[in-house]
Amino acid sequence: MIAAVDKIASASRKSMPNPNRGSCGFQSSEFEQEYDRPSKSQLKREMTALQKLGEELISQSRDRVKSVPMPEDVRDAILECQKIKDHEGRRRQLQYVGKKMRSLEEHEVAAIQKVIDSWHGTSKAETAALHLLERRREKLLADDKALTELLAQHPELDAQRLRTLIRNARKEQAENKPPKAYREIFQILKELEKSASTATPDTGSDTDDETDEE
């Protein structure tokens, strides 16, 4: 009797459809479709990246935003957000900007990212140049020989004015006063660097001409 029951149960199991194959379960193509879809975490990452891209544009100047290739409605949403000062109103507009960013095509996002990357490259160069000027200023305050070297390289500078500014800047630091002279020294160095950068192409051209003549 028991043996007969086992045979019936075994036959029943063999006749039952496998839920993992055939018409009663998932087809192999259905599994493939499932894996082809981006995961929820991937979609979330993409949405976050587009939101940050919009926030990056909002943080830039209006002129910069206007120079970026993008649909007019997206640009308008960004420019409008820049004008909003109210916290809640700005938050809502930020969300709207994120929504508009998600409506962009891949090639449009790539074009925007390319421009922003170029800004970052410029910003890094500008930051490095400013740090260099700051180090030069500190050297002027720390060592009188630095001023002698600077004047030798740039005799057009007003030596008396620079000496006075350096003396005042040291006094400002010692007495914890507003850094008026300290900032003025920086501006002089900045203008000096700007003039040197402007003159560099001409100098290089003259050198090439002299080489050709030789």
Phi and psi in degrees as GROMACS dihedral restraints (atoms count N, CA, C in turn):
[ dihedral_restraints ]
;  ai    aj    ak    al  type     phi  dphi    fc
    3     4     5     6     1   -63.5    20    10
    4     5     6     7     1   -40.7    20    10
    6     7     8     9     1   -63.2    20    10
    7     8     9    10     1   -38.3    20    10
    9    10    11    12     1   -66.3    20    10
   10    11    12    13     1   -40.2    20    10
   12    13    14    15     1   -63.3    20    10
   13    14    15    16     1   -42.1    20    10
   15    16    17    18     1   -61.6    20    10
   16    17    18    19     1   -40.3    20    10
   18    19    20    21     1   -64.5    20    10
   19    20    21    22     1   -40.9    20    10
   21    22    23    24     1   -64.1    20    10
   22    23    24    25     1   -43.6    20    10
   24    25    26    27     1   -64.5    20    10
   25    26    27    28     1   -39.9    20    10
   27    28    29    30     1   -66.2    20    10
   28    29    30    31     1   -42.6    20    10
   30    31    32    33     1   -64.6    20    10
   31    32    33    34     1   -36.9    20    10
   33    34    35    36     1   -64.9    20    10
   34    35    36    37     1   -40.8    20    10
   36    37    38    39     1   -65.5    20    10
   37    38    39    40     1   -39.3    20    10
   39    40    41    42     1   -65.5    20    10
   40    41    42    43     1   -33.8    20    10
   42    43    44    45     1   -81.8    20    10
   43    44    45    46     1   -16.5    20    10
   45    46    47    48     1   -72.8    20    10
   46    47    48    49     1   136.3    20    10
   48    49    50    51     1   -69.4    20    10
   49    50    51    52     1   142.3    20    10
   51    52    53    54     1   -77.1    20    10
   52    53    54    55     1   119.4    20    10
   54    55    56    57     1   -65.5    20    10
   55    56    57    58     1   -14.6    20    10
   57    58    59    60     1   -96.1    20    10
   58    59    60    61     1     2.0    20    10
   60    61    62    63     1  -151.1    20    10
   61    62    63    64     1   166.4    20    10
   63    64    65    66     1    76.1    20    10
   64    65    66    67     1  -167.5    20    10
   66    67    68    69     1   -72.1    20    10
   67    68    69    70     1   -20.1    20    10
   69    70    71    72     1   -88.4    20    10
   70    71    72    73     1   -11.1    20    10
   72    73    74    75     1  -122.7    20    10
   73    74    75    76     1  -162.0    20    10
   75    76    77    78     1   -74.1    20    10
   76    77    78    79     1   131.5    20    10
   78    79    80    81     1   -74.3    20    10
   79    80    81    82     1   156.0    20    10
   81    82    83    84     1   -61.4    20    10
   82    83    84    85     1   -33.7    20    10
   84    85    86    87     1   -66.2    20    10
   85    86    87    88     1   -31.7    20    10
   87    88    89    90     1   -68.0    20    10
   88    89    90    91     1   -37.3    20    10
   90    91    92    93     1   -63.1    20    10
   91    92    93    94     1   -42.4    20    10
   93    94    95    96     1   -62.3    20    10
   94    95    96    97     1   -41.6    20    10
   96    97    98    99     1   -63.2    20    10
   97    98    99   100     1   -38.4    20    10
   99   100   101   102     1   -62.8    20    10
  100   101   102   103     1   -42.3    20    10
  102   103   104   105     1   -75.7    20    10
  103   104   105   106     1   -22.3    20    10
  105   106   107   108     1   -72.7    20    10
  106   107   108   109     1   -26.3    20    10
  108   109   110   111     1   -74.0    20    10
  109   110   111   112     1   141.5    20    10
  111   112   113   114     1   -66.3    20    10
  112   113   114   115     1   143.9    20    10
  114   115   116   117     1   -70.7    20    10
  115   116   117   118     1   164.1    20    10
  117   118   119   120     1   -62.7    20    10
  118   119   120   121     1   -38.3    20    10
  120   121   122   123     1   -67.3    20    10
  121   122   123   124     1   -36.6    20    10
  123   124   125   126     1   -66.4    20    10
  124   125   126   127     1   -43.8    20    10
  126   127   128   129     1   -61.0    20    10
  127   128   129   130     1   -40.1    20    10
  129   130   131   132     1   -64.4    20    10
  130   131   132   133     1   -40.5    20    10
  132   133   134   135     1   -63.2    20    10
  133   134   135   136     1   -41.7    20    10
  135   136   137   138     1   -65.4    20    10
  136   137   138   139     1   -41.3    20    10
  138   139   140   141     1   -64.0    20    10
  139   140   141   142     1   -41.9    20    10
  141   142   143   144     1   -64.4    20    10
  142   143   144   145     1   -41.0    20    10
  144   145   146   147     1   -63.3    20    10
  145   146   147   148     1   -40.7    20    10
  147   148   149   150     1   -69.0    20    10
  148   149   150   151     1   -36.7    20    10
  150   151   152   153     1   -62.5    20    10
  151   152   153   154     1   -44.4    20    10
  153   154   155   156     1   -66.5    20    10
  154   155   156   157     1   -34.4    20    10
  156   157   158   159     1   -63.2    20    10
  157   158   159   160     1   -41.1    20    10
  159   160   161   162     1   -65.2    20    10
  160   161   162   163     1   -41.3    20    10
  162   163   164   165     1   -65.3    20    10
  163   164   165   166     1   -35.4    20    10
  165   166   167   168     1   -62.3    20    10
  166   167   168   169     1   -42.4    20    10
  168   169   170   171     1   -66.3    20    10
  169   170   171   172     1   -39.0    20    10
  171   172   173   174     1   -62.6    20    10
  172   173   174   175     1   -33.7    20    10
  174   175   176   177     1   -75.6    20    10
  175   176   177   178     1   -11.8    20    10
  177   178   179   180     1   -86.7    20    10
  178   179   180   181     1   170.6    20    10
  180   181   182   183     1   -69.7    20    10
  181   182   183   184     1   157.7    20    10
  183   184   185   186     1   -62.2    20    10
  184   185   186   187     1   -37.2    20    10
  186   187   188   189     1   -63.1    20    10
  187   188   189   190     1   -39.7    20    10
  189   190   191   192     1   -65.6    20    10
  190   191   192   193     1   -44.6    20    10
  192   193   194   195     1   -59.7    20    10
  193   194   195   196     1   -40.9    20    10
  195   196   197   198     1   -66.9    20    10
  196   197   198   199     1   -21.5    20    10
  198   199   200   201     1   -86.9    20    10
  199   200   201   202     1    -9.2    20    10
  201   202   203   204     1   -83.4    20    10
  202   203   204   205     1   132.5    20    10
  204   205   206   207     1   -71.4    20    10
  205   206   207   208     1   114.1    20    10
  207   208   209   210     1  -162.6    20    10
  208   209   210   211     1   160.8    20    10
  210   211   212   213     1   -59.3    20    10
  211   212   213   214     1   148.1    20    10
  213   214   215   216     1   -60.6    20    10
  214   215   216   217     1   -38.5    20    10
  216   217   218   219     1   -67.1    20    10
  217   218   219   220     1   -33.9    20    10
  219   220   221   222     1   -69.7    20    10
  220   221   222   223     1   -43.6    20    10
  222   223   224   225     1   -61.6    20    10
  223   224   225   226     1   -42.8    20    10
  225   226   227   228     1   -61.5    20    10
  226   227   228   229     1   -39.9    20    10
  228   229   230   231     1   -64.5    20    10
  229   230   231   232     1   -38.8    20    10
  231   232   233   234     1   -68.7    20    10
  232   233   234   235     1   -45.9    20    10
  234   235   236   237     1   -64.2    20    10
  235   236   237   238     1   -35.4    20    10
  237   238   239   240     1   -67.0    20    10
  238   239   240   241     1   -39.9    20    10
  240   241   242   243     1   -63.4    20    10
  241   242   243   244     1   -36.2    20    10
  243   244   245   246     1   -61.6    20    10
  244   245   246   247     1   -28.8    20    10
  246   247   248   249     1   -84.7    20    10
  247   248   249   250     1   -18.6    20    10
  249   250   251   252     1   -81.2    20    10
  250   251   252   253     1   125.5    20    10
  252   253   254   255     1  -102.0    20    10
  253   254   255   256     1   -29.6    20    10
  255   256   257   258     1   -62.3    20    10
  256   257   258   259     1   131.3    20    10
  258   259   260   261     1   -59.4    20    10
  259   260   261   262     1   -50.9    20    10
  261   262   263   264     1   -67.6    20    10
  262   263   264   265     1   -40.3    20    10
  264   265   266   267     1   -64.1    20    10
  265   266   267   268     1   -39.5    20    10
  267   268   269   270     1   -67.8    20    10
  268   269   270   271     1   -38.6    20    10
  270   271   272   273     1   -61.0    20    10
  271   272   273   274     1   -44.2    20    10
  273   274   275   276     1   -64.8    20    10
  274   275   276   277     1   -39.9    20    10
  276   277   278   279     1   -68.2    20    10
  277   278   279   280     1   -34.6    20    10
  279   280   281   282     1   -61.6    20    10
  280   281   282   283     1   -42.0    20    10
  282   283   284   285     1   -63.0    20    10
  283   284   285   286     1   -40.3    20    10
  285   286   287   288     1   -65.5    20    10
  286   287   288   289     1   -40.3    20    10
  288   289   290   291     1   -61.0    20    10
  289   290   291   292     1   -43.2    20    10
  291   292   293   294     1   -59.4    20    10
  292   293   294   295     1   -40.1    20    10
  294   295   296   297     1   -63.7    20    10
  295   296   297   298     1   -42.7    20    10
  297   298   299   300     1   -66.8    20    10
  298   299   300   301     1   -37.5    20    10
  300   301   302   303     1   -63.6    20    10
  301   302   303   304     1   -36.0    20    10
  303   304   305   306     1   -72.2    20    10
  304   305   306   307     1   -14.4    20    10
  306   307   308   309     1   -85.1    20    10
  307   308   309   310     1    -7.2    20    10
  309   310   311   312     1   -74.6    20    10
  310   311   312   313     1   151.1    20    10
  312   313   314   315     1   -78.1    20    10
  313   314   315   316     1   161.6    20    10
  315   316   317   318     1   -58.9    20    10
  316   317   318   319     1   -41.9    20    10
  318   319   320   321     1   -67.7    20    10
  319   320   321   322     1   -29.2    20    10
  321   322   323   324     1   -71.2    20    10
  322   323   324   325     1   -41.5    20    10
  324   325   326   327     1   -63.6    20    10
  325   326   327   328     1   -41.8    20    10
  327   328   329   330     1   -62.6    20    10
  328   329   330   331     1   -39.2    20    10
  330   331   332   333     1   -65.2    20    10
  331   332   333   334     1   -41.1    20    10
  333   334   335   336     1   -65.4    20    10
  334   335   336   337     1   -45.2    20    10
  336   337   338   339     1   -62.2    20    10
  337   338   339   340     1   -36.4    20    10
  339   340   341   342     1   -62.2    20    10
  340   341   342   343     1   -42.0    20    10
  342   343   344   345     1   -66.8    20    10
  343   344   345   346     1   -44.3    20    10
  345   346   347   348     1   -62.7    20    10
  346   347   348   349     1   -40.1    20    10
  348   349   350   351     1   -61.1    20    10
  349   350   351   352     1   -38.3    20    10
  351   352   353   354     1   -66.4    20    10
  352   353   354   355     1   -34.7    20    10
  354   355   356   357     1   -63.4    20    10
  355   356   357   358     1   -43.8    20    10
  357   358   359   360     1   -63.0    20    10
  358   359   360   361     1   -38.4    20    10
  360   361   362   363     1   -62.6    20    10
  361   362   363   364     1   -42.8    20    10
  363   364   365   366     1   -64.4    20    10
  364   365   366   367     1   -42.7    20    10
  366   367   368   369     1   -61.9    20    10
  367   368   369   370     1   -39.8    20    10
  369   370   371   372     1   -64.0    20    10
  370   371   372   373     1   -41.8    20    10
  372   373   374   375     1   -65.1    20    10
  373   374   375   376     1   -41.5    20    10
  375   376   377   378     1   -64.4    20    10
  376   377   378   379     1   -41.6    20    10
  378   379   380   381     1   -63.3    20    10
  379   380   381   382     1   -42.9    20    10
  381   382   383   384     1   -62.8    20    10
  382   383   384   385     1   -39.9    20    10
  384   385   386   387     1   -65.2    20    10
  385   386   387   388     1   -40.3    20    10
  387   388   389   390     1   -66.1    20    10
  388   389   390   391     1   -39.6    20    10
  390   391   392   393     1   -63.6    20    10
  391   392   393   394     1   -37.0    20    10
  393   394   395   396     1   -64.5    20    10
  394   395   396   397     1   -41.9    20    10
  396   397   398   399     1   -64.8    20    10
  397   398   399   400     1   -38.6    20    10
  399   400   401   402     1   -63.8    20    10
  400   401   402   403     1   -39.4    20    10
  402   403   404   405     1   -66.6    20    10
  403   404   405   406     1   -38.1    20    10
  405   406   407   408     1   -64.3    20    10
  406   407   408   409     1   -39.5    20    10
  408   409   410   411     1   -64.3    20    10
  409   410   411   412     1   -43.9    20    10
  411   412   413   414     1   -62.6    20    10
  412   413   414   415     1   -36.4    20    10
  414   415   416   417     1   -66.0    20    10
  415   416   417   418     1   -38.6    20    10
  417   418   419   420     1   -62.2    20    10
  418   419   420   421     1   -38.3    20    10
  420   421   422   423     1   -75.6    20    10
  421   422   423   424     1   -28.6    20    10
  423   424   425   426     1   -89.5    20    10
  424   425   426   427     1   -25.9    20    10
  426   427   428   429     1  -141.3    20    10
  427   428   429   430     1   121.1    20    10
  429   430   431   432     1   -64.4    20    10
  430   431   432   433     1   -25.3    20    10
  432   433   434   435     1   -64.7    20    10
  433   434   435   436     1   -28.0    20    10
  435   436   437   438     1   -63.4    20    10
  436   437   438   439     1   -37.7    20    10
  438   439   440   441     1   -67.8    20    10
  439   440   441   442     1   -40.7    20    10
  441   442   443   444     1   -59.6    20    10
  442   443   444   445     1   -43.0    20    10
  444   445   446   447     1   -66.2    20    10
  445   446   447   448     1   -41.0    20    10
  447   448   449   450     1   -63.8    20    10
  448   449   450   451     1   -43.7    20    10
  450   451   452   453     1   -67.3    20    10
  451   452   453   454     1   -32.2    20    10
  453   454   455   456     1   -67.9    20    10
  454   455   456   457     1   -36.1    20    10
  456   457   458   459     1   -77.9    20    10
  457   458   459   460     1   -30.7    20    10
  459   460   461   462     1  -133.2    20    10
  460   461   462   463     1    77.9    20    10
  462   463   464   465     1   -65.0    20    10
  463   464   465   466     1   -13.5    20    10
  465   466   467   468     1   -74.1    20    10
  466   467   468   469     1   -12.6    20    10
  468   469   470   471     1   -71.2    20    10
  469   470   471   472     1   151.6    20    10
  471   472   473   474     1   -82.5    20    10
  472   473   474   475     1   100.1    20    10
  474   475   476   477     1   -61.2    20    10
  475   476   477   478     1   -43.5    20    10
  477   478   479   480     1   -64.2    20    10
  478   479   480   481     1   -41.2    20    10
  480   481   482   483     1   -64.8    20    10
  481   482   483   484     1   -42.2    20    10
  483   484   485   486     1   -64.8    20    10
  484   485   486   487     1   -41.6    20    10
  486   487   488   489     1   -60.3    20    10
  487   488   489   490     1   -42.4    20    10
  489   490   491   492     1   -64.1    20    10
  490   491   492   493     1   -43.6    20    10
  492   493   494   495     1   -63.9    20    10
  493   494   495   496     1   -42.1    20    10
  495   496   497   498     1   -64.0    20    10
  496   497   498   499     1   -43.3    20    10
  498   499   500   501     1   -62.4    20    10
  499   500   501   502     1   -43.7    20    10
  501   502   503   504     1   -67.2    20    10
  502   503   504   505     1   -37.4    20    10
  504   505   506   507     1   -65.5    20    10
  505   506   507   508     1   -39.4    20    10
  507   508   509   510     1   -63.6    20    10
  508   509   510   511     1   -39.2    20    10
  510   511   512   513     1   -67.3    20    10
  511   512   513   514     1   -39.1    20    10
  513   514   515   516     1   -60.1    20    10
  514   515   516   517     1   -43.4    20    10
  516   517   518   519     1   -67.6    20    10
  517   518   519   520     1   -41.1    20    10
  519   520   521   522     1   -66.8    20    10
  520   521   522   523     1   -36.7    20    10
  522   523   524   525     1  -102.3    20    10
  523   524   525   526     1     7.8    20    10
  525   526   527   528     1    56.5    20    10
  526   527   528   529     1    45.3    20    10
  528   529   530   531     1   -96.9    20    10
  529   530   531   532     1   164.7    20    10
  531   532   533   534     1   -56.0    20    10
  532   533   534   535     1   136.2    20    10
  534   535   536   537     1   -80.9    20    10
  535   536   537   538     1    59.8    20    10
  537   538   539   540     1   -67.1    20    10
  538   539   540   541     1   -54.0    20    10
  540   541   542   543     1   -66.3    20    10
  541   542   543   544     1   -36.4    20    10
  543   544   545   546     1   -57.7    20    10
  544   545   546   547     1   -45.1    20    10
  546   547   548   549     1   -70.8    20    10
  547   548   549   550     1   -35.0    20    10
  549   550   551   552     1   -66.4    20    10
  550   551   552   553     1   -36.9    20    10
  552   553   554   555     1   -61.0    20    10
  553   554   555   556     1   -42.0    20    10
  555   556   557   558     1   -61.0    20    10
  556   557   558   559     1   -43.0    20    10
  558   559   560   561     1   -63.5    20    10
  559   560   561   562     1   -38.2    20    10
  561   562   563   564     1   -63.0    20    10
  562   563   564   565     1   -45.6    20    10
  564   565   566   567     1   -64.4    20    10
  565   566   567   568     1   -37.3    20    10
  567   568   569   570     1   -65.2    20    10
  568   569   570   571     1   -44.6    20    10
  570   571   572   573     1   -65.5    20    10
  571   572   573   574     1   -36.3    20    10
  573   574   575   576     1   -63.5    20    10
  574   575   576   577     1   -44.0    20    10
  576   577   578   579     1   -65.3    20    10
  577   578   579   580     1   -38.9    20    10
  579   580   581   582     1   -63.7    20    10
  580   581   582   583     1   -43.2    20    10
  582   583   584   585     1   -65.0    20    10
  583   584   585   586     1   -39.3    20    10
  585   586   587   588     1   -66.8    20    10
  586   587   588   589     1   -39.1    20    10
  588   589   590   591     1   -65.9    20    10
  589   590   591   592     1   -37.8    20    10
  591   592   593   594     1   -68.2    20    10
  592   593   594   595     1   -35.5    20    10
  594   595   596   597     1   -81.8    20    10
  595   596   597   598     1   -18.4    20    10
  597   598   599   600     1   -57.3    20    10
  598   599   600   601     1   -46.5    20    10
  600   601   602   603     1   -58.4    20    10
  601   602   603   604     1   -39.1    20    10
  603   604   605   606     1   -64.9    20    10
  604   605   606   607     1   -41.6    20    10
  606   607   608   609     1   -62.1    20    10
  607   608   609   610     1   -43.0    20    10
  609   610   611   612     1   -63.5    20    10
  610   611   612   613     1   -38.2    20    10
  612   613   614   615     1   -65.2    20    10
  613   614   615   616     1   -42.1    20    10
  615   616   617   618     1   -62.3    20    10
  616   617   618   619     1   -39.7    20    10
  618   619   620   621     1   -63.7    20    10
  619   620   621   622     1   -41.4    20    10
  621   622   623   624     1   -63.5    20    10
  622   623   624   625     1   -39.8    20    10
  624   625   626   627     1   -63.3    20    10
  625   626   627   628     1   -42.9    20    10
  627   628   629   630     1   -63.2    20    10
  628   629   630   631     1   -38.2    20    10
  630   631   632   633     1   -64.3    20    10
  631   632   633   634     1   -41.8    20    10
  633   634   635   636     1   -63.8    20    10
  634   635   636   637     1   -38.9    20    10
  636   637   638   639     1   -64.9    20    10
  637   638   639   640     1   -36.8    20    10
